[in-house]
Amino acid sequence: MSSTFLGMPGSFPKNAAKAVQNSQLRYNLRKATHTIRGKRANVVGELPDWQELRAAGKAIKDETLRHLDRYLVQMEEAVTRAGGHVHWARDADEANRIVGELIKATGETEVVKVKSMATQEIGLNEALAAQGVTAYETDLAELIVQLGDDFPSHILVPAIHRNRAEIREIFLDKMEKVPEGLTDEPRALAEAARLHLRERFLKSKVAISGANFMVAETGTLVVLESEGNGRMCLTLPETLISVVGIEKLLPAWRDLEVFLQLLPRSSTGERMNPYTSMWTGSVEGQDFHLVLLDNGRTDVLADEVGRQALRCIRCSACLNVCPVYERAGGHAYGSVYPGPIGAILTPQLRGMSSELDASLPYASSLCGACFEACPVAIDIPEVLVDLRAKVRHKPAERAGMRVAGWILNDQVRLAKAQRLATRFRKLVPKRLPGPLSAWTDTRDLPDIPEESFRDWWERNERA
Amino acid sequence: MSAREEILAKVRRAVAGAPETSVPRGYRMSNQVSDLVGLFAERVDDYRAVVHVVPAAEVPGRLAELVGERRMIVPEGLPADWPRGIGGTSVAELDAADGVLTGCAVAIAETGTIVLDTGPGQGRRAQTLVPDYHLCVVRADQIVSGVPEAVARLDPARPLTWISGPSATSDIELNRVEGVHGPRTLEVVIST
């Protein structure tokens, strides 16, 4: 995935342990997640048919995935028929190369960008920089992250970890023209961003976007946004390049009637987001390129349990209800996809060979709040448990589990083991020694009873 | 093998034998709303847009009042008795204008949304984006109750812009600020 995150060291527990020491971060996160959570609950509660919409959303995505080959070909035909160009990219490198070549053909060295998870995932900005192209993020939060030389920490509000004073400092430090006497009022900061980007929008020749949805039947792309930076990028430049994950498809035009209700309410907690743009192929004389991105998605699709993660519409409702995310923050997940969805998506897209990725399926208490909040009913706890079974455990842990399995599988062996434990119960310490202390550092070892239940039962049955 | 062939082959291998699905559409296709105009006005107002409900005959006069001295972009296809505007399609011309006056293709009561499809009286997409003030006229018969009816009325071959209030951001400590890059003021006239 993103080259930005490849260097992220450690594992989730280590990163989280560090993050929870940061009280400012925890304050920001708690305030933000609880605010959005409340807004979402209000607007979801307004719709009497929310569960029906959710069931339809889930089924539409399952149908898309079941016949993804057919819908991809249909999408390609529809876009081509409408004057657009379609490119296919197996992985991040191939996608970055395609985008780089398309930009080179225009002769431009600067491009504007709409916030897009897919391009973050493939590390597009860094790849373009290496080819001498500067990509300017235009979403306010992405701008804060980019100017602050920082990492996003939330899917929807990437600068959720920054407060207004920090943002003002970043603007004063990094913007060429800052309005005089800039305060830390959100209105003043937004105005500074408007001025900073205005000229760039009006003169840019090439834009890069992702998409929230693609409609196979019609070849239409859909982008939801709030600020108008998306419309600026999608409308004004002569060339538009959209990099979209292959799972973003919807079979039919009418399917939007479901997702345009599910996404805004789940995501920003609004009845509708301020702006949604839809376009089909080349419109108003614009040169349009669609890059269809795999980058591990077909591997996820091959997993019967894990494939449901591809239903995700990146609303981030699961982040906002997650007790683990609320305390650890987005950076601890070491991926552009944080929170519960990140804990199942990242290990599947990247594999679980690194210490970090192997630790992600454990970044959860399995409370299930994410499943309940998910507008496409992804059973995140189910996938987490399935992935835990697939993680390659340490040899000592595997040996321990094999021994436990050998004993627990046979009632004679279990009875013997229980009697042995009972006999030496006084010798068992409250805290385990050596590496086993990792278990008892955070929990008590259960007391061993004088007599096992089985023996007690046997004795009383006889009596 | 090309990337296209390889991705399609991997997809086919991955889903071979997976169960078929059917889509349950038990959600509402339309809502029983007794006062579409009232609900639409209330929901647009929630986004802190300015809303006026005006009898059709009084619309031209009201528009003239609202436009006042502003130098407005007025696309072709609007009624002849509406305020005259300046032309302009280049980015510099649009940036220099004070605002834009348009009609719309459809409006949604439940979500307070206006949809433009670049048809007559709506102009190109840039015309409703670059100027800082957007004055939009919605006819009562263009208002539908919910999202499904709007989707059914729209033509995907046209570029569509769904507008729900003025541009906004909540990126700084989740404080909503209206007016970032799109028109900072949205004023809606509902013609009844």
Contacts between the chains, C-beta under 8 A, distances in Angstrom:
chain1	res1	chain2	res2	distance
A	28	B	173	7.5
A	31	B	173	7.3
A	31	B	174	7.3
A	32	B	173	7.5
A	32	B	174	5.4
A	35	B	174	5.0
A	36	B	174	6.9
A	48	B	28	7.5
A	49	B	26	7.2
A	49	B	27	4.2
A	49	B	28	5.0
A	52	B	24	7.3
A	52	B	25	7.9
A	52	B	26	4.0
A	52	B	27	4.1
A	52	B	28	8.0
A	53	B	27	4.8
A	55	B	24	5.4
A	55	B	26	7.0
A	56	B	23	5.9
A	56	B	24	6.0
A	56	B	25	5.6
A	56	B	26	7.3
A	56	B	27	6.0
A	59	B	21	5.4
A	59	B	22	6.9
A	59	B	23	4.3
A	59	B	24	6.1
A	60	B	23	5.5
A	62	B	21	4.4
A	63	B	21	5.0
A	63	B	22	7.9
A	63	B	23	6.1
A	65	B	15	6.8
A	65	B	18	7.9
A	66	B	15	5.8
A	66	B	18	5.6
A	66	B	19	7.7
A	66	B	20	6.5
A	66	B	21	6.0
A	67	B	15	7.5
A	68	B	11	4.8
A	68	B	15	6.7
A	69	B	8	5.0
A	69	B	11	4.5
A	69	B	12	5.2
A	69	B	15	7.6
A	72	B	7	7.5
A	72	B	8	6.7
A	72	B	11	7.2
A	73	B	8	7.2
A	82	B	157	7.4
A	88	B	2	7.2
A	88	B	3	4.1
A	88	B	4	4.2
A	88	B	7	5.7
A	89	B	3	6.1
A	90	B	3	4.8
A	90	B	6	6.0
A	90	B	7	6.4
A	94	B	3	6.2
A	138	B	181	7.7
A	139	B	171	7.5
A	140	B	169	5.0
A	140	B	171	4.2
A	140	B	172	7.4
A	140	B	180	6.6
A	141	B	171	3.9
A	144	B	171	7.1
A	157	B	170	7.0
A	157	B	171	5.9
A	157	B	174	7.0
A	159	B	171	6.0
A	159	B	172	7.7
A	163	B	173	6.0
A	164	B	172	5.6
A	164	B	173	5.7
A	167	B	172	6.0
A	186	B	172	4.0
A	186	B	173	6.6
A	186	B	175	4.2
A	186	B	177	5.1
A	187	B	177	5.1
A	189	B	172	5.6
A	190	B	169	5.6
A	190	B	172	7.0
A	190	B	177	4.5
A	190	B	179	7.6
A	190	B	180	5.4
A	193	B	180	6.9
A	194	B	179	7.9
A	194	B	180	5.7
A	194	B	181	6.1
A	197	B	181	6.8
A	198	B	181	7.6
A	201	B	181	6.9
A	202	B	91	5.0
A	202	B	92	7.8
A	202	B	95	6.2
A	202	B	130	7.6
A	215	B	156	6.8
A	218	B	156	4.0
A	218	B	157	7.3
A	220	B	156	4.7
A	226	B	167	6.9
A	226	B	168	5.3
A	226	B	169	5.8
A	226	B	170	7.3
A	226	B	180	7.7
A	227	B	167	5.4
A	227	B	168	7.0
A	227	B	169	4.9
A	227	B	180	4.0
A	227	B	181	5.3
A	227	B	182	7.2
A	228	B	129	6.8
A	228	B	167	3.8
A	228	B	180	5.8
A	228	B	181	3.6
A	228	B	182	2.8
A	228	B	183	7.8
A	229	B	180	7.2
A	229	B	181	4.9
A	231	B	125	7.2
A	231	B	129	5.1
A	231	B	161	6.9
A	231	B	181	7.5
A	231	B	182	6.0
A	232	B	129	6.7
A	232	B	181	5.5
A	232	B	182	7.9
A	235	B	125	4.5
A	235	B	126	5.3
A	235	B	129	5.9
A	236	B	91	6.4
A	236	B	126	6.0
A	236	B	129	7.8
A	236	B	130	7.9
A	246	B	7	6.9
A	246	B	11	7.6
A	253	B	151	7.0
A	253	B	156	5.3
A	254	B	148	7.6
A	254	B	151	6.1
A	254	B	152	7.0
A	256	B	151	5.3
A	257	B	147	5.3
A	257	B	148	3.9
A	257	B	151	4.3
A	257	B	152	7.6
A	258	B	27	7.0
A	260	B	147	5.3
A	260	B	151	7.3
A	260	B	162	7.8
A	261	B	27	7.9
A	261	B	147	5.2
A	268	B	170	6.9
A	270	B	164	7.4
A	271	B	43	6.7
A	271	B	46	7.8
A	271	B	110	7.0
A	271	B	111	4.4
A	271	B	112	6.6
A	271	B	164	7.2
A	272	B	108	7.6
A	272	B	111	4.0
A	272	B	112	6.9
A	272	B	113	4.9
A	272	B	162	7.1
A	272	B	164	3.9
A	273	B	164	6.6
A	274	B	47	7.4
A	274	B	163	7.0
A	274	B	164	5.4
A	274	B	165	5.4
A	274	B	166	7.0
A	274	B	167	5.5
A	274	B	168	5.2
A	274	B	182	7.3
A	275	B	161	6.8
A	275	B	162	6.8
A	275	B	163	6.2
A	275	B	164	7.6
A	275	B	167	6.8
A	275	B	182	6.4
A	276	B	160	7.8
A	276	B	161	7.4
A	276	B	162	3.8
A	277	B	125	7.9
A	277	B	159	7.6
A	277	B	160	7.3
A	277	B	161	5.8
A	277	B	162	7.8
A	278	B	156	6.9
A	278	B	159	6.9
A	278	B	160	4.1
A	278	B	161	7.8
A	278	B	162	7.6
A	279	B	159	4.7
A	279	B	160	7.6
A	280	B	156	5.8
A	280	B	157	5.8
A	280	B	159	7.6
A	283	B	159	4.5
A	284	B	118	7.7
A	284	B	124	5.9
A	284	B	125	6.6
A	284	B	159	6.6
A	292	B	7	7.4
A	294	B	3	7.9
A	294	B	7	4.9
A	294	B	10	7.3
A	298	B	7	6.4
A	298	B	10	3.8
A	298	B	11	5.6
A	298	B	14	5.5
A	299	B	10	7.9
A	299	B	14	7.8
A	301	B	10	7.9
A	301	B	11	6.5
A	301	B	14	4.0
A	301	B	15	6.4
A	302	B	10	7.8
A	302	B	13	6.9
A	302	B	14	3.8
A	304	B	18	7.5
A	307	B	14	7.6
